């Protein structure tokens, strides 16, 4: 039987990840549900596209924070004397997945959320700080060079396990290695439509200005 404290932590991580920052900010301060505009995605990029950087940057920061915090709470719930989960890394893995699922399928707004990139970054900062920093650098290089957030996100995610496992040599936890590979697979899957538009030359380039 799964201990109650583990169940509570997983539910809490999901609820934290579910906080629909972009939707609430858009509705509260602009009277707009960002999911009805632009790409229809409830994330920082579409918030910037629809509402501008003044709204999008806070969304980005909080979505990163909630990914980090959802993993951080494991320190308050993990009990090494219990047989489940087998170790803290496995527990962190569960909470990370719960947080990202929460962002993609938020209970507060009808289970229609974003693609989870910022939340995944927050998880990465919590679990793989060095590799996350390198992924951010890769993201920024690609964004500055090509002006496509989707391409930058995909590149950062796909190269992430390479830096984590091969370059930085973090072989201490199989479960975290699996998570890093899962991230590299998950991000391109959630960006299938973006990839199609990139191949057709129809993908929108980033702009920090709100469209009129």
C-alpha positions as CSV (number, residue, x, y, z in Angstrom):
1,X,0.0,0.0,0.0
2,X,1.2,3.5,-0.9
3,X,1.8,5.6,2.3
4,X,-0.7,8.4,2.7
5,X,2.0,11.0,2.9
6,X,3.2,10.0,-0.6
7,X,-0.3,10.2,-2.0
8,X,-0.9,13.6,-0.4
9,X,2.5,14.9,-1.8
10,X,1.7,13.7,-5.3
11,X,-1.8,15.3,-5.3
12,X,-0.3,18.5,-3.9
13,X,2.4,18.5,-6.7
14,X,-0.3,18.1,-9.3
15,X,-2.4,20.9,-7.8
16,X,0.7,23.2,-7.7
17,X,1.5,22.3,-11.3
18,X,-2.2,23.0,-12.2
19,X,-2.1,26.6,-11.2
20,X,-3.1,28.2,-14.6
21,X,-1.0,31.3,-14.3
22,X,-1.5,32.6,-17.8
23,X,-5.3,32.0,-17.7
24,X,-5.8,33.7,-14.4
25,X,-3.6,36.7,-15.3
26,X,-5.2,37.1,-18.6
27,X,-8.8,36.9,-17.2
28,X,-8.1,39.0,-14.2
29,X,-6.1,41.9,-15.7
30,X,-7.0,41.8,-19.4
31,X,-10.4,40.1,-19.6
32,X,-8.9,37.6,-22.0
33,X,-8.5,33.9,-21.9
34,X,-5.2,33.4,-23.7
35,X,-6.4,29.9,-24.8
36,X,-8.8,31.6,-27.2
37,X,-6.1,33.7,-28.8
38,X,-2.8,33.2,-30.7
39,X,-1.7,29.5,-30.6
40,X,-4.4,28.7,-28.0
41,X,-1.7,27.5,-25.6
42,X,-1.9,28.4,-21.9
43,X,1.8,29.1,-21.6
44,X,4.2,32.0,-21.3
45,X,5.0,32.2,-25.0
46,X,1.4,32.6,-26.0
47,X,0.8,35.0,-23.2
48,X,3.7,37.2,-24.5
49,X,2.3,36.8,-28.0
50,X,-1.3,37.8,-27.0
51,X,-0.8,40.1,-24.0
52,X,2.9,41.2,-24.2
53,X,5.9,40.8,-22.0
54,X,4.4,42.7,-19.1
55,X,2.0,39.7,-18.6
56,X,4.1,37.0,-20.1
57,X,7.3,37.4,-18.0
58,X,5.5,36.9,-14.7
59,X,3.7,33.9,-16.1
60,X,7.1,32.5,-17.2
61,X,8.7,33.1,-13.8
62,X,5.8,31.6,-11.8
63,X,5.5,28.5,-14.1
64,X,9.2,27.8,-13.6
65,X,8.8,28.3,-9.8
66,X,5.9,26.0,-9.5
67,X,7.9,23.2,-11.2
68,X,10.7,23.7,-8.8
69,X,8.5,24.0,-5.8
70,X,6.5,20.9,-6.6
71,X,9.7,18.9,-6.5
72,X,11.0,20.7,-3.4
73,X,8.1,19.7,-1.3
74,X,9.4,16.1,-1.3
75,X,11.7,17.2,1.5
76,X,8.7,17.7,3.7
77,X,6.9,14.4,2.9
78,X,9.7,11.8,2.2
79,X,10.2,9.2,5.0
80,X,13.4,7.1,4.4
81,X,12.1,4.5,6.9
82,X,9.3,3.6,4.5
83,X,9.7,1.0,1.7
84,X,7.9,3.1,-0.9
85,X,9.2,4.9,-2.7
86,X,12.6,3.2,-2.7
87,X,14.6,6.4,-2.6
88,X,14.3,10.2,-2.7
89,X,15.1,10.4,-6.4
90,X,12.1,8.1,-7.2
91,X,9.9,10.4,-5.1
92,X,11.2,13.4,-6.9
93,X,10.5,11.7,-10.2
94,X,6.8,11.2,-9.1
95,X,6.4,14.8,-8.0
96,X,8.0,16.1,-11.2
97,X,5.7,14.1,-13.4
98,X,2.7,15.1,-11.3
99,X,3.6,18.8,-11.7
100,X,4.0,18.7,-15.4
101,X,0.8,16.7,-15.8
102,X,-0.9,19.4,-13.7
103,X,0.3,22.1,-16.0
104,X,-0.8,20.3,-19.2
105,X,-4.1,19.2,-17.7
106,X,-5.0,21.8,-15.0
107,X,-8.0,20.9,-12.9
108,X,-8.8,24.5,-12.2
109,X,-9.6,25.4,-15.8
110,X,-11.1,22.4,-17.5
111,X,-7.9,20.4,-17.9
112,X,-6.8,22.5,-20.9
113,X,-3.3,23.9,-20.1
114,X,0.0,24.5,-21.7
115,X,2.9,22.4,-23.1
116,X,4.8,22.4,-19.8
117,X,8.1,23.9,-21.0
118,X,8.5,26.4,-18.1
119,X,7.3,23.9,-15.6
120,X,9.8,21.3,-16.9
121,X,12.5,23.9,-16.6
122,X,11.6,24.4,-13.0
123,X,11.7,20.6,-12.4
124,X,15.1,20.6,-14.2
125,X,16.5,23.4,-12.0
126,X,15.4,21.4,-8.9
127,X,16.9,18.1,-10.0
128,X,19.6,18.9,-12.5
129,X,20.8,22.5,-11.9
130,X,24.0,22.3,-14.0
131,X,22.3,20.6,-17.0
132,X,19.3,23.0,-16.7
133,X,21.7,25.9,-16.9
134,X,23.3,24.5,-20.0
135,X,19.8,23.9,-21.5
136,X,18.9,27.5,-20.8
137,X,22.0,28.6,-22.6
138,X,21.2,26.4,-25.6
139,X,17.7,27.7,-25.6
140,X,18.8,31.3,-25.6
141,X,21.4,30.7,-28.4
142,X,18.7,29.1,-30.6
143,X,16.1,31.8,-29.7
144,X,18.5,34.7,-30.5
145,X,19.7,33.0,-33.7
146,X,16.4,31.9,-35.2
147,X,13.7,33.8,-33.2
148,X,11.6,30.6,-32.8
149,X,10.6,29.7,-29.2
150,X,9.4,26.3,-30.3
151,X,12.7,25.4,-32.0
152,X,14.7,26.7,-29.0
153,X,12.5,24.7,-26.6
154,X,12.8,21.5,-28.6
155,X,16.6,21.9,-29.0
156,X,17.1,22.6,-25.3
157,X,15.0,19.6,-24.4
158,X,16.6,17.2,-26.8
159,X,20.2,18.1,-25.9
160,X,19.3,18.1,-22.1
161,X,19.9,14.4,-21.4
162,X,23.1,14.5,-23.4
163,X,24.5,17.1,-21.1
164,X,23.1,15.5,-17.9
165,X,24.2,11.9,-18.6
166,X,27.2,12.1,-20.9
167,X,28.9,15.5,-20.2
168,X,28.2,16.0,-16.6
169,X,28.4,12.3,-15.7
170,X,25.4,12.1,-13.4
171,X,25.0,8.4,-13.3
172,X,24.0,8.2,-9.7
173,X,20.3,7.7,-10.3
174,X,18.8,5.6,-13.0
175,X,15.3,7.1,-12.4
176,X,16.6,10.7,-12.9
177,X,18.4,9.6,-16.1
178,X,15.1,8.1,-17.3
179,X,13.4,11.4,-16.5
180,X,15.9,13.4,-18.4
181,X,15.4,11.2,-21.5
182,X,11.6,11.4,-21.0
183,X,11.8,15.2,-21.1
184,X,13.7,15.0,-24.4
185,X,10.9,12.8,-25.9
186,X,8.0,14.7,-24.3
187,X,8.8,18.2,-25.5
188,X,9.0,17.4,-29.2
189,X,5.7,15.4,-28.9
190,X,3.9,18.4,-27.4
191,X,5.4,20.5,-30.2
192,X,4.2,18.3,-33.1
193,X,2.2,21.1,-34.7
194,X,5.0,23.6,-34.2
195,X,7.4,21.2,-36.0
196,X,5.0,20.9,-38.9
197,X,4.8,24.7,-39.1
198,X,8.6,25.0,-38.9
199,X,9.0,22.6,-41.8
200,X,6.5,24.6,-43.8
201,X,8.1,27.9,-42.9
202,X,4.8,29.0,-41.2
203,X,5.9,29.2,-37.5
204,X,5.6,32.6,-35.8
205,X,8.8,34.3,-34.7
206,X,9.0,35.6,-31.2
207,X,8.1,39.2,-30.4
208,X,8.0,40.9,-27.0
209,X,5.3,43.3,-28.1
210,X,1.6,42.8,-27.7
211,X,-0.1,42.4,-31.1
212,X,-2.7,45.2,-31.8
